[in-house]
Structure formats: structure tokens, C-alpha cells
Amino acid sequence: MLPIITFIGWHNSGKTTLVTKVVAHLKERGYRVAVIKSTKETGIAFDAPGTDTARHRQAGADMVLLVAPDQMTMVTGKTDESLVDLAQRFCSDVDLVIGEGFKRAAGVPKIEVRREGDQPLLREQVEGVIAMATDLVVPDVPGCVRFQLDQGLEIADFIEKYFRLAANVTERFSDE
């Protein structure tokens, strides 16, 4: 099964900034990483300078897929496919798929990114939140690991251990 994790959070919570840091750290270790970004916005220019998709590519993502209400940037129109289906269909040649958004993705572990304290905790509204990245004081929950927003390296370590990725890369390099 293809390892998939998604970063969830309210608008402007810092998801893209954190994901790009995590991707860069994982790429430094030799992993092939795809990013699938979900958005509610329409008319987005894919990969234009300064956009989230461009930032993901600059971080080294091997594939970036944008899913918006009016398009899916891979030569097709809008899709209602789940994060898991998209990852399996378009990202089968990577070691890890990182989603950005997809808070309702069933069966996918999630990292909640939180910058503002005035919105409700998403981990109380969706299933599968295994970690939280925030500089705010929030109650600890058993089974939910806490990180600071600037701990991209530690989150990359966590993801690597969570999915036991090192074994997959070792296998790939021994087959090449």
C-alpha cells in the first residue's frame, strides 16, 4: 500500500509552509515524494511563481497534483476521487504521497496544522489525526503527537518512522 499522509488546517494555518519544509527534508534523504493539494478556489494558475504548487515543486516534490472545484491539473477536469484513489492512480512511482487539505479523507493519517486559536480543533471533527503542529497551547490527546510549527525536520522524522520508509528506499536502491 502506498504511504499517504495529509496535512490539514484552517485557511492560512501554515500548511503549505510546513509541507514544503517536510518535503525538502524527505527529498534530502532520497525519497520520492508527491504532493496532492486540495483547494476550494477556482481559476488557479498551476505552478505560477508564488503559488503553493510552485512552492511544492521548489521544495523538490517529484509530483504536484492540484485538485480544485474547476480543474485537476493533470490534463483532466474536476474529479471527485478520494485522496487514496488519486495517489494510487497518479503517484504509484513515489515512496510517499503528502496531501494538503483533504480533511475528510477516510483511512488517511492526518497532521493538523494550527496557527490561530479562535477556530475549533479539527482533530475533534475528523478522524485520523495522529499529530498536531502548533505553537499554541492546546490540550494533549493520547495518540496525537505534538510538534511546533518550525519542526519540519522532526515531522519528517516522524513520518519516516510512522511509515517505516527507510526499508522501502533500501529495497529500491538494492533493486537498481
Secondary structure, 3 states (H helix, E strand, C coil): CCCEEEEECCCCCCHHHHHHHHHHHHHHCCCCEEEEEECCCCCCCCCCCCCHHHHHHHCCCCEEEEEECCEECCCECCCCCCHHHHHHHHCCCCCEEEEECCCCCCCCCEEEEECCCCCCCHHHCCCCEEEEEECCCCCCCCCCEEECCCCHHHHHHHHHHHHCHHHHHHHHHHHC
